[in-house]
């Protein structure tokens, strides 16, 4: 057994990936049934009883090409006399090309009537191009009723025969050419041909016919006029470059390659000059086409629906412009994208066929139809049969209107399945609605940008599920989407849906910013028996329906709906300190009479502000903007589930440096918890106004007055805090503390010598 490192076969571009599969298939079918292949980094390895010389000799002297024939395409060569690709193969005497000749003969049998119909159309059109007739006569002929009627009838007959050609061929063909038609198309339940994107539309891409180009490449590699179809002098060098990599001897021919090799397609800026030609190793194209046969397509449709059937090829799904640097809205074409599996265990050809035949991804009870669904399925459930990664390809218009198989990155299968990926299930349906809203012709560019950024970081989170920073970036992206929605763009997709508590655990990076954001997001005026908040703070960020808090409040009829203007929506999403102060001031307005004024913000279970984190905030060591941005996204956490099964987050450190005692007095004076006299002191709105205006001294005096009235002893008389610090003090009041923390503050004021206390 010989282990060959095929450096010429790599996961990208697509032509080289298919080339690796083609080499494995041909060796296993025609030379060594026990051959095995697998991926080793950026190369393909082949294990076979053939050594390097025997492998080369097989491809040059004994290889029997698969009959790729497409009589349904006008560019396939069947409709031209002495076609340069088809005619030499049809006339060759080499025994190893006998299957190809059989495929050509099988095609000819269906083309007699079609050829006659095509000739009739051409003859009628030629009447308007006869020499000797003037332009006026030709125009009169084209506009005559008799000419139009004859041409319409001829074209109608040609179209009917052509439409019937593919079903008849699929029904009657047998042999190797049947494998090709199974890969190139499927016939749905209405008899209509459906085409997977890998092979264009039945073996052609625009005017480029893959089958005829395959025939021409065979003619360049082999002397089809010789009895044994001997290899041409350049063939050995081309074969060595295709298999083992490295430079080729001499120049490569200028040939079209289609969508499979974008780097070799030529065009503007492809070389050191204004324009470049398309250079192609003929063996690359031959092996690429041979490998494409492993991707057999099937006609499928969802059960219990009236949906039409569609062509389903292995690991094919709708396109999504996310997860790669060059993503754009125009990338989401109808051709979709395909994820090519890379496996590191040696597989025989039957095992590789089975792997690709089972090429599907399940997420929940359904199939993965979107790239993010595929990423979730792979990251959450893992894969079978030793797949270590997927090379993602998108069939995208690039270089003008040319369709190219663009590599969109590598998705690595993690060795350990992370449960955090299940969090993405909460966003699946919502993100689908969001992408539809962003694709609307009237949607602003900022919405499409925000949606694309959210898709990018969702891919990152699925690929790196154990990194809290990725999940925080996703939360920030979700908050940015809602910020765009607040302006009335894409709001029909509704706010971020309810998130499970595990989001907090996945995004917890152990920083004060995250703990304070969680405390701010989950605070409420109280909780019902079912765990739902009486009043949360999310309504200060988004205009929510009072009866359905998970939906936007809209006004107007269905055709002119818009977001309602709500006075309680006071967070602007620009400055964290300003947003926190705005929420507090709005709370004081909403609480009613002067004697009852209070922030009324109480923490959710296991989601409160610790004194150590508040101390870091007051010292300016906390990123206020990031904290409030995270809080805006964390407001979507499901309160009911949190009350039942809150997530485990990293505890704040012990208090070693206490917050300023002046602020502790203010915090205690605005606490929703009873003081030593048993009363809950109402918060004076003037206190908040003075802190917000940058006057900490008078605010402290008001707080001390209330504490003395409640029987709290203290020795604080004056503060020298700056106006900016005063606003930090005001914003810090927006983070709820527990009653235990309030008691610790009270003990600190009564016993200033205490230096360390568990928050």
MOQUI-V335916 format. One line per field, one symbol per residue. ss: DSSP state (H for helix, E for strand, L for the rest). phi: phi as a letter, one per 30 degrees, with the letter a starting at -180 (. if undefined). burial: + if it has 16 or more other ideal C-beta (glycine too) atoms within 10 Angstrom, else -. A space follows every 10 residues. Layout:
ss=???
phi=???
burial=???
//
This chain:
ss=LEEEEELLLL LLLHHHHHHH HHHHHHHHHH LLLLLEEEEE LLEEEEEELL LHHHHHHHHH HHLLLLLLLL LLLHHHLLLL LLLLLHHHHH HLLLHHHHHH HHHHHHHHHH HHHHHHHHHH HHHHHHHHHL LLLLHHHHHH HHHLHHHHHH HHHHHHHHHH HHHHHHHHHH HHLLLHHHHH HHHHLEELLL LLEELLHHHE LLLEELLEEH HHHHHHHHHH HELLLLLLLL ELLLHHHHHH HHHHLLLLLL LLEELLLHHH LHHHLLEELL LLLLEELLEE LHHHHHHHHH HHLLLLLEEE LLLLLLLLLE EELLLEEELL LLLLLLLLHH HLLLLLEEEE EEELLLEEHH HHHHHHHLLL LEELLEELLE HHHHHHHHHH HLLLLLEEEE EEEEEEEELL LEEEEEEEEE EELLLLLLHH HHHHHHHHHH HHHHHHHHLL LLLLHHHHHH HHHHHHHHHH HHHLLLLHHH HHHHHHHHHH HHHHHLLLLL HHHLLLLLEL LHHHHHHLLL LHHHHHHHHH HHLELLELLL LLELLELHHH LLLELLLLLL LELEELLLLL LEELLLLLLL LLLLLHHHHH HHHHHHHHHH LLLHHHLLLL LELELLELLL HHHHHHHHLL LLLHHHHHHH HHHHLLELHH HHHHLLLLLL LLLLELLLLL HHHHHHHHHL LLLLLLLLLL LLLLHHHHHH HHLLLHHHHH HHHHHHHHHL LLLLLLLLLL LLHHHHHHHH HHLLLLLLHH HHHHHHHHHH LLLLLLELL
phi=.ccccdddcb dbddeddddd dddddddddc bbdddbbacb icbccbcadd dedddddddd cbdcddddbb ddcdddjdcb dhddcdeddd cdcdddcddd dddddddedc cedddddddd ddddddddbd djcddddddd ddcddddddd dddddddddd ddddddeddd dcdbjddded ddddabcddc icdccddeci cijbbicccd dddddddddd dcddddechd ddeddddddd dddciidcdi cdddbdcidd bedcdijdid bdldabddcb dededddddd ddddcdcbcb addibcdddb dbcehcaddb dajbdcdbdd dddddibbcc dcbccebdde ddddeddcdb bcbicbcdcb eddddddddd cibciidcab ccbcdbdbhi cddbdddcjc cddddbdcdd deddddcedd dddddddddd dcdddddddd dddddddddd dddbdccddd dddddddddd dddddddjci dddidedecd ededddcdci ceeddddddd dcdadlbddd jdddaccddd cbdcddcbdd bddbbjdddb dbdddcdddc dcicbddddd dddddddddd djdedcdadi ccddehbbdc dddddddddi ccdddddddd ddddddeddd ddddbdddbd dddddcbdde dddedddddc ddcdcedicc ddddeddddd dddicddddd dddddddddc iddacdbbbc ddeddddddd ddddcdcddd dddddddddd bdddcbadd
burial=---+-+-+++ ++++++++++ ++++++++-- ++--+++++- --++++++-+ ----++++++ --++++++++ +++-+++++- --+-++++++ -+-+-++-++ ++++-++--+ +--++-++-+ +--+------ ---------- ------+--+ +--++-++-- ++--++--+- --+--++-++ +++++++--- --++++++++ +++++--+++ ++++++++++ ++++----+- ++-+++++++ ++++---+-- -++-++++++ ++-+++---+ -----+++++ ++++++++++ +++++++-++ --------++ ++++++++++ ++++--+--- +++-++++++ +++---+++- +++-++--+- +-+---++-+ ++++++++++ --+--+++++ ++++++-+-- -++++++++- +-++---+-+ +-++-+++-+ ++-++-++-- --+---++-+ ++++++++++ +++++-++-+ ++++++++++ ++++++--++ +-+++++-++ ++++++++-- ++++++++++ +++++-+--- --+-++++++ ++++----+- -+++------ --+----+++ +-+--+++++ ++++++++-- +-----++++ ++++-+++++ ++++++++-- -+-+++++++ +++++++++- +++--++-+- -+--+--+++ ++++++++++ +++-+----- ++++--++-+ ++---+--++ ++++-++--+ -+-+-+--+- +---++++++ ++++++++-- ++-+++-++- ------+-+
//
